Amino acid sequence: MNHPTPHAALARRPLPAALRDALQARFGDRFSTSAGVCEHHGRDESPFPPALPDGVVFAHSTEEVAEVARLCNEHGVPLIPYGAGSSLEGHLLAVAGGISLDLSQMNKVLAIQPEDLTVTVQPGVTRKQLNQEIKDTGLFFPIDPGADASLGGMCATRRPGPTRCATAPCAKRAGADRGHRRWARDPHRHARTQVVGGL
């Protein structure tokens, strides 16, 4: 297994003033370089020490995400997506600085199609929020990573948690008799495919 590079060994450049100005002009108070906001976005539930970003953008749409990605790419600055901050992997730590892109305000359930066992969500929707939204449809989302994680983060890290449908009995209880038996054989299915019919 790879051993992480110590933070001190990574090159950390200052945030380019042109990028800071562009983000400030475009996002106003939804772009922050305050110590408190950066500290909140520079730690997770991993055992690794905090590594703060140089700034945080709170996105509201796919277009805004694309715009931040384009600006960071133009300036050669790392971009770190941030959901609920419940990660155990340390992937949201800004070990080389950069911009933390907070997706928690992109938290809308966009469409529910119970007949197709499909729900379309923005990345900031949490598992509890999703179950609340779909509780009257006969569907439920059985995945529980042990925290009220965002679905975007769950998909990004492929972390379904301890209640994933990894065993045949679990998959059967979760609706395998409705043609979803593949879940019993593949515990690493993306979280987006794990909405199943209620019993």
C-alpha positions as CSV (number, residue, x, y, z in Angstrom):
1,M,0.0,0.0,0.0
2,N,1.3,3.5,-0.8
3,H,2.4,5.6,2.1
4,P,1.2,9.2,2.0
5,T,3.8,11.8,1.3
6,P,4.4,14.0,4.4
7,H,2.7,17.4,4.0
8,A,5.9,19.3,4.4
9,A,7.5,17.5,1.4
10,L,4.8,18.8,-1.0
11,A,5.2,22.0,-2.8
12,R,2.7,24.5,-1.7
13,R,2.4,27.7,-3.9
14,P,0.5,30.8,-2.8
15,L,-2.9,31.3,-4.4
16,P,-2.5,33.4,-7.5
17,A,-3.9,36.9,-7.0
18,A,-5.7,36.7,-10.4
19,L,-7.5,33.5,-9.3
20,R,-8.5,35.0,-6.0
21,D,-9.8,38.1,-7.7
22,A,-11.8,36.1,-10.3
23,L,-13.4,33.9,-7.6
24,Q,-14.2,37.0,-5.4
25,A,-15.8,38.8,-8.3
26,R,-17.8,35.8,-9.5
27,F,-18.9,34.3,-6.1
28,G,-18.8,37.3,-3.7
29,D,-19.4,36.1,-0.2
30,R,-19.6,32.4,-1.4
31,F,-15.9,32.6,-1.8
32,S,-14.0,32.7,1.5
33,T,-10.3,32.8,2.6
34,S,-11.1,33.2,6.3
35,A,-9.1,31.1,8.7
36,G,-12.3,29.5,10.2
37,V,-13.8,28.4,6.9
38,C,-10.5,27.1,5.6
39,E,-9.8,25.2,8.8
40,H,-13.3,23.6,8.7
41,H,-12.6,22.4,5.1
42,G,-9.0,21.3,5.9
43,R,-9.9,18.4,8.2
44,D,-11.9,15.3,8.0
45,E,-12.4,12.1,10.1
46,S,-9.1,10.6,8.9
47,P,-6.1,10.1,11.2
48,F,-4.1,12.6,9.0
49,P,-3.2,16.1,10.3
50,P,-5.3,19.0,8.9
51,A,-4.2,20.6,5.6
52,L,-6.0,23.8,4.9
53,P,-7.1,25.0,1.5
54,D,-6.2,28.5,0.4
55,G,-9.9,29.3,-0.2
56,V,-13.4,27.8,-0.3
57,V,-16.1,28.2,-2.9
58,F,-19.7,27.3,-2.1
59,A,-21.2,26.1,-5.4
60,H,-25.0,26.2,-6.2
61,S,-25.0,24.7,-9.7
62,T,-23.3,22.4,-12.1
63,E,-22.3,25.5,-14.1
64,E,-20.6,27.0,-11.1
65,V,-18.7,23.8,-10.5
66,A,-17.5,23.9,-14.1
67,E,-16.5,27.5,-13.8
68,V,-14.4,26.9,-10.7
69,A,-12.8,23.9,-12.3
70,R,-12.0,26.0,-15.4
71,L,-10.5,28.8,-13.4
72,C,-8.4,26.4,-11.2
73,N,-7.2,24.6,-14.3
74,E,-6.2,27.9,-16.0
75,H,-4.1,28.9,-13.0
76,G,-2.7,25.4,-12.2
77,V,-4.3,25.3,-8.8
78,P,-5.5,22.1,-7.1
79,L,-9.3,21.7,-6.7
80,I,-10.7,19.6,-3.9
81,P,-14.4,18.7,-3.8
82,Y,-16.0,18.8,-0.3
83,G,-19.3,17.2,0.7
84,A,-20.0,16.6,4.4
85,G,-16.5,16.3,5.6
86,S,-17.1,12.8,7.0
87,S,-14.4,11.1,4.9
88,L,-12.0,8.6,6.5
89,E,-9.6,8.6,3.5
90,G,-8.1,12.0,3.9
91,H,-8.8,12.8,0.3
92,L,-10.3,16.3,1.0
93,L,-7.1,17.5,2.7
94,A,-5.5,20.3,0.7
95,V,-1.9,18.9,1.1
96,A,-0.7,21.1,-1.8
97,G,-3.0,24.1,-1.1
98,G,-5.7,25.0,-3.6
99,I,-9.4,25.6,-3.6
100,S,-11.9,23.6,-1.6
101,L,-15.2,23.3,-3.6
102,D,-18.0,22.9,-1.1
103,L,-21.0,21.1,-2.7
104,S,-23.1,20.9,0.4
105,Q,-25.5,23.6,-0.8
106,M,-26.2,21.6,-4.0
107,N,-28.7,19.5,-2.0
108,K,-31.8,19.1,-4.2
109,V,-33.5,15.9,-5.2
110,L,-34.1,16.6,-8.9
111,A,-36.2,13.7,-10.0
112,I,-37.8,10.5,-8.5
113,Q,-38.8,7.7,-10.8
114,P,-40.0,4.8,-8.6
115,E,-41.0,2.7,-11.6
116,D,-37.3,2.7,-12.7
117,L,-35.9,2.6,-9.2
118,T,-34.1,5.8,-10.0
119,V,-33.5,9.1,-8.2
120,T,-31.5,12.0,-9.6
121,V,-29.8,14.1,-7.0
122,Q,-27.3,16.9,-6.7
123,P,-24.0,15.8,-4.9
124,G,-24.8,17.5,-1.6
125,V,-27.9,15.4,-0.9
126,T,-27.3,13.3,2.2
127,R,-28.4,9.7,2.7
128,K,-30.9,10.7,5.4
129,Q,-32.3,13.5,3.3
130,L,-32.7,11.1,0.4
131,N,-34.6,8.6,2.5
132,Q,-36.9,11.3,3.8
133,E,-37.6,12.5,0.2
134,I,-38.4,9.0,-1.1
135,K,-40.1,7.4,1.9
136,D,-43.6,7.6,0.4
137,T,-42.6,6.1,-3.0
138,G,-41.9,2.5,-1.8
139,L,-38.2,3.1,-2.3
140,F,-35.4,3.3,0.3
141,F,-31.6,3.8,0.2
142,P,-30.1,1.1,2.4
143,I,-26.5,2.3,2.3
144,D,-25.1,3.6,5.6
145,P,-21.5,4.6,5.8
146,G,-21.8,5.3,9.5
147,A,-22.3,9.1,9.0
148,D,-24.9,11.3,7.3
149,A,-22.5,11.4,4.3
150,S,-23.3,13.2,1.1
151,L,-24.2,11.0,-1.9
152,G,-21.6,12.8,-4.0
153,G,-18.9,11.9,-1.4
154,M,-20.1,8.3,-1.2
155,C,-19.9,7.9,-5.0
156,A,-16.5,9.6,-5.1
157,T,-15.0,7.4,-2.5
158,R,-17.0,4.2,-3.3
159,R,-17.6,3.9,0.4
160,P,-21.0,2.3,1.0
161,G,-20.4,1.5,4.6
162,P,-21.2,-1.4,6.8
163,T,-24.8,-1.9,5.6
164,R,-24.0,-2.3,1.9
165,C,-25.7,-5.2,0.1
166,A,-22.7,-7.5,0.1
167,T,-24.4,-10.7,1.0
168,A,-27.1,-12.7,-0.6
169,P,-29.5,-12.5,2.4
170,C,-29.0,-8.7,2.5
171,A,-29.6,-8.4,-1.2
172,K,-32.7,-10.6,-1.0
173,R,-34.1,-8.5,1.8
174,A,-33.3,-5.3,-0.2
175,G,-35.2,-6.5,-3.2
176,A,-33.1,-9.0,-5.1
177,D,-36.2,-11.0,-5.8
178,R,-37.1,-8.0,-8.1
179,G,-34.1,-8.6,-10.5
180,H,-31.4,-6.9,-8.5
181,R,-29.4,-10.1,-7.6
182,R,-26.3,-8.6,-9.0
183,W,-25.8,-6.6,-5.8
184,A,-25.2,-9.8,-3.9
185,R,-22.2,-10.6,-6.1
186,D,-20.8,-7.1,-6.4
187,P,-20.5,-5.1,-3.2
188,H,-18.7,-2.3,-4.9
189,R,-21.6,-1.1,-7.1
190,H,-21.8,2.7,-7.2
191,A,-24.1,4.2,-4.6
192,R,-26.2,5.7,-7.4
193,T,-27.5,2.2,-8.2
194,Q,-28.4,1.3,-4.7
195,V,-32.0,2.8,-4.4
196,V,-34.2,-0.3,-4.1
197,G,-37.8,-1.1,-3.7
198,G,-39.3,-1.2,-0.3
199,L,-40.6,-4.4,1.2
